[in-house]
Amino acid sequence: MYLDDAALDGGERMSMRVRRPGVRDGYDAWSTTYDETPNPLVALDRRYTMRLLEPRPSERILDAGCGTGAYLRLILLAGSSPFGLDFSRGMLRVARRRLPSVPLAQANLDDPLPVRGWVFDAVLCALVGEHLENVSLLFREFSASLVAGGRLIFSVFHPEMAAAGIEANFEREGVEYRLGARRYSVDDYVDAVDRSGFRGLRVHEFCGDAALADEIPWAAKYLSRPLLLTVEARKT
Ligand SMILES: C[S@@+](CC[C@H](N)C(=O)[O-])C[C@H]1O[C@@H](n2cnc3c(N)ncnc32)[C@H](O)[C@@H]1O
């Protein structure tokens, strides 16, 4: 879920305890219920990001920050060969159970990627960026792992939301767990891609809309507010 305090009514806010477990421990804890948690950002991302990725048969596609494997599954269904990385053992456990044939590895995207010897036709990195310390390293590593002309599809929680103090969170047994969101700007992401050996950048900003509010009624407060940023590019 991505919420701000305004999502909770006064009574709930008063009684809810808040914990900040850190990003990795937070996703480990969230992993068992992540796929069932109504989440406007994820819903919007699901609407656009696969369309941008357009996986083709036989392509090798890296899903960096693959979580529970929602995109790994769709990539596999398209006849491509996915490879998933994530640093949360809990999220990887769910992905492995769901997709036993897909290669997965535990990796911190703030470090050099453990994919030397692999080369990919496309890299997807969906809804991870605001958790990362070093996005410049990330895009350089993506560039190094792509074939010439290979595609990058990057989607992220819109910086305006993070700037408004909204962050990834979930609730369990009267406790709200907050996972944090770094305050990057749109330009921080776009410039880092641009400096990392990519060309043909296309940037899109997607706002909450009526269809999203139909799907998740409390997301009506995001009507016309930018929720999702995507950057597409090709390796030079
Ligand atoms: C919001 S989930 C998105 C998962 C998936 N991409 C999706 O669209 O469902 C964010 C994921 O990023 C992972 N993550 C966050 N920081 C990370 C890091 N530094 N290195 C690797 N994975 C990270 C989390 O473990 C989690 O699985």
The ligand as an ORCA input file, in Angstrom:
! r2SCAN-3c Opt
* xyz 0 1
  C       7.330     -2.384     -4.311
  S       8.200     -3.897     -4.499
  C       8.098     -4.130     -6.278
  C       8.354     -5.556     -6.687
  C       8.114     -5.855     -8.158
  N       9.003     -5.134     -9.026
  C       6.683     -5.560     -8.530
  O       6.444     -4.704     -9.390
  O       5.791     -6.207     -7.951
  C       9.886     -3.370     -4.272
  C      10.878     -4.531     -4.342
  O      12.196     -3.980     -4.378
  C      13.022     -4.771     -3.559
  N      14.157     -3.921     -3.148
  C      14.119     -2.753     -2.464
  N      15.361     -2.283     -2.285
  C      16.194     -3.174     -2.883
  C      17.606     -3.246     -3.024
  N      18.430     -2.306     -2.504
  N      18.130     -4.290     -3.696
  C      17.330     -5.255     -4.215
  N      15.995     -5.249     -4.096
  C      15.430     -4.215     -3.443
  C      12.127     -5.199     -2.406
  O      12.639     -6.321     -1.733
  C      10.819     -5.472     -3.133
  O      10.738     -6.795     -3.575
*
